[in-house]
């Protein structure tokens, strides 16, 4: 068991390192050159870099990230313990180090393109990176860590709400600094990042909950169990209009199995009523184990 846990930990840190490096690359290649402030410490760093561009020693994004992250990590270390924030510390180090190394390259490899392409590709990279980090049960640190600390002091506000206030404060600051057009493109980036994050956080096992209302529930349930190898639960119900009792079958399947489910059900009852909806998370037999 100890060997398995050690292997899992190594895989976790390898994937978190790759994902956070990818996130930093997206910031360097797409966000910084086009002044896209999408929140987070990188967004704040872009604003600081803009105001210090004419200084003798301009402040790069990685330095802002480092200066703000260090006190956050020290406070979190004292309040929560190193075990709780170990992955957040690791992610912060990788992001900062990657931004520093990219900034130190002898040539400027920033991708100069129009704002729309920068928004789309930057959003996709951001979403994929954050999804990988979430799947390894970690965070990217930064404003997420700050929001977590604030929520533990001011308990009347939830962490997601505090995070939203912080990030939107940074985005609105970007609005006053870079203008309406770039802020609107930044919002496109956030939208695409969110979609990509939700997609890849579930990939490749997208699950669906299927409700089947049929007059032949027993046979349909048996065929689903035999031909699709999934458990089926029968729920009692009745039609409000007709007053007739109905058995409602509930089954959770993978997205790719939907066509097969339709075939199995329609072969027995072509008039069956079937509802297919997203299942955000499925734990238990046949799917991801609860303790995992």
SEGU-450196 format. One record per residue (C-alpha): residue in one letter; x, y, z. Coordinates in steps of 0.2 Angstrom, whole numbers, plus 5000, padded with zeros to 4 digits. Layout:
residues N
- a_X_Y_Z
...
***
This chain:
residues 292
- x_5000_5000_5000
- x_5014_5012_5004
- x_5022_5009_4987
- x_5006_5012_4978
- x_5003_5028_4988
- x_5021_5034_4984
- x_5018_5030_4965
- x_5002_5040_4966
- x_5010_5055_4974
- x_5024_5055_4961
- x_5011_5054_4947
- x_5001_5068_4955
- x_5016_5080_4956
- x_5022_5076_4939
- x_5005_5080_4931
- x_5003_5095_4942
- x_5020_5101_4937
- x_5016_5099_4918
- x_4999_5107_4920
- x_5006_5122_4929
- x_5020_5124_4917
- x_5007_5124_4903
- x_4997_5137_4912
- x_5012_5148_4914
- x_5016_5146_4895
- x_4998_5151_4891
- x_5000_5167_4902
- x_5017_5171_4894
- x_5013_5167_4875
- x_4995_5174_4875
- x_4990_5184_4890
- x_5005_5195_4893
- x_5008_5201_4875
- x_4990_5206_4872
- x_4987_5213_4890
- x_4973_5201_4893
- x_4968_5202_4912
- x_4958_5187_4916
- x_4960_5188_4935
- x_4972_5179_4947
- x_4990_5185_4951
- x_4995_5184_4933
- x_4982_5197_4929
- x_4988_5208_4943
- x_5006_5205_4937
- x_5001_5211_4919
- x_4994_5227_4926
- x_5010_5230_4937
- x_5021_5226_4922
- x_5011_5239_4912
- x_5013_5253_4925
- x_5032_5249_4927
- x_5036_5247_4909
- x_5045_5264_4908
- x_5055_5261_4924
- x_5074_5258_4924
- x_5070_5240_4930
- x_5052_5235_4925
- x_5043_5223_4936
- x_5040_5207_4926
- x_5024_5196_4929
- x_5034_5182_4938
- x_5041_5194_4951
- x_5024_5200_4956
- x_5018_5182_4957
- x_5033_5178_4968
- x_5032_5193_4979
- x_5013_5191_4983
- x_5014_5172_4984
- x_5028_5171_4997
- x_5018_5179_5011
- x_5002_5170_5006
- x_5011_5153_5008
- x_5019_5158_5024
- x_5002_5163_5032
- x_4994_5147_5024
- x_5008_5136_5031
- x_5005_5143_5049
- x_4986_5142_5048
- x_4984_5126_5038
- x_5000_5116_5039
- x_5012_5111_5026
- x_5003_5095_5022
- x_4987_5104_5017
- x_4996_5116_5006
- x_5010_5106_4999
- x_5003_5104_4982
- x_4998_5123_4981
- x_5016_5127_4986
- x_5023_5116_4972
- x_5011_5123_4959
- x_5016_5141_4964
- x_5034_5137_4962
- x_5032_5129_4945
- x_5021_5143_4938
- x_5033_5156_4945
- x_5049_5147_4939
- x_5042_5144_4922
- x_5037_5162_4919
- x_5054_5167_4925
- x_5063_5155_4913
- x_5052_5160_4898
- x_5055_5178_4902
- x_5074_5175_4902
- x_5074_5168_4885
- x_5087_5177_4874
- x_5073_5179_4861
- x_5055_5185_4863
- x_5045_5170_4858
- x_5028_5178_4863
- x_5015_5174_4850
- x_5010_5190_4841
- x_4992_5187_4834
- x_4975_5195_4834
- x_4966_5197_4851
- x_4952_5184_4846
- x_4965_5170_4843
- x_4975_5174_4858
- x_4959_5174_4869
- x_4953_5157_4861
- x_4970_5148_4862
- x_4975_5156_4879
- x_4958_5151_4886
- x_4960_5133_4880
- x_4977_5131_4887
- x_4971_5138_4904
- x_4956_5127_4905
- x_4966_5111_4901
- x_4979_5115_4914
- x_4967_5120_4928
- x_4957_5104_4924
- x_4972_5093_4926
- x_4977_5101_4942
- x_4959_5099_4949
- x_4959_5081_4944
- x_4974_5078_4955
- x_4965_5086_4970
- x_4976_5102_4970
- x_4975_5121_4966
- x_4986_5133_4957
- x_4988_5144_4973
- x_4988_5162_4970
- x_4971_5170_4972
- x_4963_5153_4976
- x_4974_5152_4991
- x_4971_5170_4996
- x_4952_5167_4995
- x_4953_5151_5005
- x_4963_5160_5019
- x_4950_5174_5020
- x_4935_5162_5020
- x_4943_5154_5036
- x_4944_5171_5045
- x_4928_5178_5038
- x_4917_5163_5039
- x_4901_5171_5034
- x_4907_5171_5016
- x_4911_5156_5006
- x_4928_5153_4997
- x_4921_5153_4979
- x_4912_5170_4982
- x_4927_5178_4990
- x_4938_5171_4975
- x_4925_5179_4963
- x_4926_5196_4971
- x_4945_5195_4971
- x_4946_5190_4953
- x_4933_5202_4947
- x_4942_5216_4956
- x_4957_5212_4946
- x_4947_5211_4930
- x_4939_5228_4933
- x_4956_5236_4937
- x_4961_5229_4920
- x_4946_5238_4912
- x_4952_5255_4918
- x_4970_5251_4913
- x_4968_5243_4896
- x_4951_5249_4891
- x_4934_5240_4886
- x_4940_5231_4871
- x_4954_5221_4879
- x_4943_5217_4894
- x_4929_5210_4883
- x_4942_5199_4875
- x_4948_5194_4893
- x_4930_5189_4897
- x_4929_5178_4881
- x_4945_5170_4887
- x_4937_5167_4904
- x_4922_5159_4896
- x_4932_5147_4885
- x_4943_5143_4899
- x_4928_5138_4910
- x_4921_5127_4896
- x_4938_5119_4893
- x_4941_5116_4911
- x_4924_5108_4914
- x_4926_5097_4898
- x_4943_5090_4902
- x_4940_5089_4921
- x_4927_5075_4916
- x_4937_5068_4901
- x_4937_5054_4896
- x_4923_5047_4907
- x_4908_5058_4904
- x_4893_5051_4913
- x_4875_5053_4910
- x_4860_5049_4921
- x_4846_5041_4912
- x_4828_5040_4918
- x_4816_5028_4908
- x_4797_5029_4910
- x_4790_5013_4903
- x_4775_5002_4905
- x_4787_4987_4903
- x_4799_4992_4916
- x_4804_4974_4922
- x_4809_4968_4904
- x_4818_4985_4900
- x_4828_4984_4916
- x_4833_4966_4914
- x_4839_4970_4896
- x_4849_4985_4901
- x_4858_4975_4915
- x_4861_4961_4903
- x_4866_4970_4887
- x_4875_4985_4895
- x_4882_4978_4911
- x_4875_4993_4921
- x_4865_4992_4937
- x_4847_4999_4936
- x_4836_5006_4950
- x_4817_5006_4949
- x_4808_5020_4957
- x_4789_5021_4961
- x_4779_5035_4953
- x_4762_5039_4945
- x_4756_5049_4931
- x_4748_5065_4938
- x_4736_5067_4923
- x_4731_5048_4921
- x_4733_5043_4939
- x_4741_5027_4934
- x_4756_5020_4943
- x_4773_5020_4934
- x_4790_5012_4937
- x_4804_5024_4933
- x_4821_5016_4929
- x_4837_5025_4934
- x_4853_5021_4926
- x_4870_5029_4925
- x_4880_5026_4910
- x_4895_5034_4900
- x_4891_5047_4887
- x_4897_5035_4873
- x_4884_5022_4878
- x_4869_5033_4875
- x_4866_5026_4857
- x_4867_5008_4863
- x_4855_5013_4877
- x_4842_5020_4865
- x_4843_5004_4855
- x_4840_4992_4870
- x_4825_5002_4876
- x_4817_5005_4860
- x_4818_4987_4855
- x_4807_4983_4870
- x_4796_4998_4871
- x_4796_5010_4857
- x_4784_5022_4866
- x_4796_5023_4882
- x_4799_5041_4888
- x_4818_5043_4891
- x_4827_5058_4900
- x_4846_5059_4898
- x_4855_5072_4909
- x_4872_5076_4914
- x_4879_5067_4930
- x_4892_5079_4938
- x_4901_5066_4948
- x_4898_5047_4950
- x_4905_5037_4964
- x_4903_5019_4968
- x_4903_5002_4960
- x_4906_5002_4942
- x_4913_5020_4942
- x_4926_5029_4952
- x_4929_5022_4970
- x_4922_5032_4984
- x_4938_5032_4994
- x_4949_5038_4979
***
